[in-house]
Amino acid sequence: MSLPYERTFVGQLEQRLCEANPLIQVLVGPRQVGKTTGVRQLLTRFSGRHHYANADDQLVSDRTWLLAQWQQALLLGDGSLLVIDEIQKIANWSDTIKALWDQQPHRLRVVLLGSSSLQIQTGLTESLAGRFELTRIHHWCFSELQAAFDYDLERYLRYGGYPGAVAFEPDWDRWYAYLKDAIVEAVIGKDILQNRKVAKPALFRQAFEIMCRYPAQEISYTKLLGQLQDSGNTDLVKYYLELYEGAFLIFSLEKYAAKGWLTRTSSPKILPACPALHTMTAGPNALDDPERRGRVFELAVGAELRQLPGELFYWREKNAEVDFVYRHQNRLYAIEVKSGRKKSTKGLGAFSQHFVDARSVIVTPDNFALLSADPAKFLAML
């Protein structure tokens, strides 16, 4: 029997934990993408002593329970590894971890993770500044699903993102129910609405459905607001996008400009976090439309680029546009996505006239697998 597929973050986390005095390692990312599975894979080969505890296993998880887990790890000896899963289930967990860490810094190697990344990130900013290192775990990309489940591009554009849904793909209704109930509603109902002030939950859910139907499309806040069955202002839409981004469901890109203040006044380009979220809202036959299929392929490229360090934008000047602009370490890439749908081809040239140091990159279905396998290497080769 073959071993379960191991995602790249597992090796990265192992490397950090083997350093002399690592900071607290915190894993954040979407639900159902293998955070717990990856940590368990690491523990099976971790050379030192370790203690794993899951706050979800307890009827009452409070500061006393967390203190007991910390002490149990200490009894294993200095340098032991303590892993706390579902850390967000513990009230005031960040204050407790801060106090324990500050009393005896670096005596333990500590990993924290949980299903609600929105709650975890809030706790980090409130109490643990300077004490942690964040690892963002993204949706499964094309190369991972290809290696683990023999995906081709067509299958990825239709279903890609969540490995737990793979078994349900032959039955649309079951696949849809899994995405809706186990992932989307869990994020909206538990992670967001129970922990953030949202005056009209029904409107908030409607906004998710609308945004997912605009994959890789630039759309004004006013137009988005106009499709919601309620009155409001553009700040409401911006707030909704902020919440969905923090929960790893929908991202928005700003327009690239040399002057930063211009990006903040631009219309956003909407990126559902993976193709599966678009399919869930648009239906099983969405890819039959060539125009929409091209948009979903552009979304897939954007999802890969978002996993890189650095900043991702789009660019438009009158009728000239560039699908993605990637900036990292003083390097600028203008990235055009070619999928067969009709679109203007003058964007790269116009962008290069404005930003002469930018490197032009064209991504097609033929070279997409190379991009997915190692996006940084792909860009460095061009």
N, C-alpha and C positions, 0 to 999 in steps of 0.2 A: 504493500500500500504506500503510495507516495505521500510525502510530508505536506502539510498545509503550506500554501504560498506565503512567503515571508516578505513583507513590505520593507522598503528601504529605511524607514524611520527606526526599525528595530536595531540595525547595525549602528546607526548614528547615535541612538540612545546608549547602546552598550559602550561605544567609544567614549562618550562623555562621562559615563559612570566609572570608567576605568582611570580617569584622571586623578591627580593627587587629592585635590579638595574641590570636588564639583559642587556647584550651586544646587539648590532644589530644582529638580527637573519636573516641569509641568507639561502635560500633553493636552492639547485642545484640538477640537475638530468636530466634524459632523457626527451625528448618531449613525451607528451601524456601518462603520467603515473599518473596524478591526483594531481599535485602540487596545482593548483588553486582550484580545487574541495575541497581538504583537508583544505586549508586555509578558504574557505567559510564555511565549516562545523564548523571550530573552531569559526568563527565570530558569528554564530547563537547562540552560548551558552556563548560567552565571557561576563563576568559580568561587565566589565568596558566600558567606551565610546571608540568608535573606528571610524576610517575613512579609507575607502578602495578606492584606486584610481588605474586605469589601464592606463598606458602610451599608450597602443595600441588603446585607444578610441579617441586619439587626433590626429588631422592632423599635428600639430607641437608640439612636446614635447621637451622642452628645460629647462634650468636652472630656468627660471622664473616660468614655470609650476610646477616644483618640489618644489620651494620655496613656491608657493601658497598652495600646498598640505600639506607641513610641518606646515605652519601657521594655516591652517584650523584645523589640529589636535591639535595644541597648544591651540586654542580657546575652545576646548572641555575640557581643564583642564590638569594639570600635571598628568602624569601617563597614559594618553590616548594612545591607540594603533593606529599606522599608518602603513598601509599595502600598499606597492607600487608594483604592478604587472607589468610585462614586463619592468622592470627597465632598461634593456640594450638598450631600444629604445631611451633613453635620452642621448644626447651627454654629455660627461664628467660627468656622473652621480656620479661616485665614488668621484671625487673632491668636488662636491657640497654637497653630504651627509657628507663627512668628515668635511667640514667647518661648516655645520649646527650642527652636533653632537658636535664638539669641542666648539662651542659657548655656548651651553646649554646641556651638557652631562646628559643623563638619565632623562631629562624632559619628553621624550616620550619613549614608547616601540615601536620598529621599526622592521618590517618584510619586507624583500626584496626578490623578486623572479622573474622568467621570463622563457621564453621558451629556450633561448640560454645560457646554462650553461657555454659554453666555453667563451663567452663574459663576463659573470658575474664574473667568476673566475679570468679573466685577470684584471678586475677593482678592485677586492679585493686585489690582490697582489700589485697593483700599489699605492693604496691610503689608504686603510682602515686597515692596519695591526694593530693588538692589539685592534680593536674596534668592531670586529664581531665574531660571533660563527656560524660555518657552519654545516648545516644539509644536508647530502647526501641522496637523495631519489632514490631508485633503481627501477629497473623493478619489476613488480608484480611477486612474487614467487609462488610456487605451492600451498602452504597453503592458500594464499589470493585468488587465482583464484578458488580454491576448495570451499572456503567459499562463495564467491560472485557469482560464475557461475557454481558450481557443476562440476568442472573439475575432470576427472580421470587422471592418470599418462600418459596414451597414448595421450590424448588430449593435455596435457601440453607439452609433448615432441615435439608435432607437431606445436602447435600454441602459446605456452605460452609467456607472456611478456607484451602485450599491451591490456588493457581492451577495448579500443575503437574499436579494430578489431574483438571482439567476435561476433558481430552481422553479420559479413560478412563471417564467417567460412563456411557456407554451399555452398558458391559460391567462388571457388578458385580465379577466375579472379578478383572479387571485393576485396577479402581479399588481394591479391597480390598488387592491385593498391593502396589500402589504405596504406599498409606498405611502398610501394615504393614512393608514391607521398607525403603523409601527414607526413611521419616520416623520412625515409632515405634521400630522396632528399631535404627535408626541412633542415635537419641537414647539409648535405654535401654542398648544394648550398648556404644556407643563413648563417648558423652558422660558417662554416669553410672557404669556398672559398671566402666569402666576407670580412673575417676578418683575414685571415692568408695568407701568401705568399706561393702559390702552383703553380709552374711553368707550370705543365701539368695537368689540371683538368681531362681530359679523363683518363689519367694514374692513377690518384688518385682514381677515381671511379672504375676502373678496379681492383685496389688493394683491395678495399672493398669486391668486389665479390669473389676474390680469397681467401682472409683470412677467410671469413665466411664459406667456404667449407672445412675448416680444424678444426672442432670443437674439442676442448680439445686435440689437437695434437701438439707435439713438432716438429718444423720445422725450419731449419736454415734460416738466413737472405739471404744467397746466393741462396737457393732454391726458396724462395719467389721472390727474384729479378729476377731469371731466368724465372719465369712464366709471368712476366710483359713484354708487347710487346714494350720494349724500353731498351736502355742502361742506366746504372747508377751505383750506388755503394750502399753498405749496409746501409750507413748513410741515404739514401733516404727512405728505408723501415722503419728504426727506426723512422724517422721523421713522416712518414705516421701513424705508430702505435701510436705515441705520440698524434697526432691530433685526431685520432679516440677514443683514451682512454679519452682525455679531453672532448669529445663530448658524452661519454657514449654509444658508439656503439661497440667497440672491445677492449678487454683487453689482455695483454700478461703477462705471469708469467715467472719469472726467475728461474733458477735451484737453489735449496737450497744448501748452503755450509757454513761451520762454518766461513770461511774467506769471508767477504763480497765482495772483489774484484773479486772472482771467479764467483759470480752470474752475474756480469755485462758482463762477456765474454761468457755467455752461449747462446744457441739457445733459442728462446722464445717458450712458449706453448701458443697457440692461443685460446682465449675464446671470441667468440661472446657474446654480453651482455645478450642474452636470446635465447631460442630455436627458436622463430619466425624468427629471423634474418637468422639463418641457413636454415630453411625451405624456406624462400623467395628466397634464392639463389640456393638451391639444388633441389627444386621442391617438389610437393605434395606427391610423392611416396618415398621420401628419406628414410623413416623409414622401408621400406620393406626389406632393406638390414640389416641383423643382426649386421654386423660389424659397420655400420654407426649408427644404433640405439644405440648400446653400447656407441659410442662416444658422441652421443647427450645426453644420460643419464649422462655420465661423465661431460658434459658441464653443465647440470642442477645442479649437485652437486656443481660444481665449482661456479656457479652463486649464490647459497645459501651461500657458504662459504665467497665469496667476500663481502657480506653484513655485515660481522662481523668486529669489530675493530681488529687491528693487521695486520699481514703480511701473504700473501699466496704465496707459491712456488710450484714447483714440484721437484722431485729428480730422478736422474739416475746415475748408476755406472755400466758401461759395459752393461750386459743384465738384470741387476736388476733395477727396477724402482718403484717409489711410485707416485701415481696419484697426490696427493696434500700433501703439508706440511704446516701446519698452526702454526704460532708462535704468542703468545700473553702473556704478563705479565710473562715472563720467563717460560712459558709452551710451550711444543712442541708436536704437534700431527702429526703422520704419517697416512694418510687417503687413504685407498684403496677402489676403486669403483668396485663392482661386479655386472655385468648386464647380465651375461650369455655368453658373447663373450669370445673366447679363448684368454688367456693372461697368462704370467708368474705369478706365485704365490710366488716367492721368494723375492720380493722387500721389504716387511715389515721386514722380518728377517734380510736381509742385512742392511737395514737402522738402525734397532735396534742395530746391532753390532757396527755401526759407532757412533750412538747417543743413548747412553744407557738410558737416561732420557725420551726419546720420548714415548708417549702413542700411541699404535696401535689402529686404528679405521677402521671398515669395514662398508661401506654403500651399501645397496642393495635396490632393488625396494620395498622390504617388510618393511624396516625401514625408507625409504626416507621421508615419510609423517611426522614422528617424527622429523627428522632433519629440515625439512622446517618449522614446527610449531614454533620451538625455537632452532636454531642451537647452541647457547651458552649452553643451558640446556642440549641438546643432548650430546655434548662433555663432559660436566662436570659429567654426569652420568656414563661415561665409564672409 
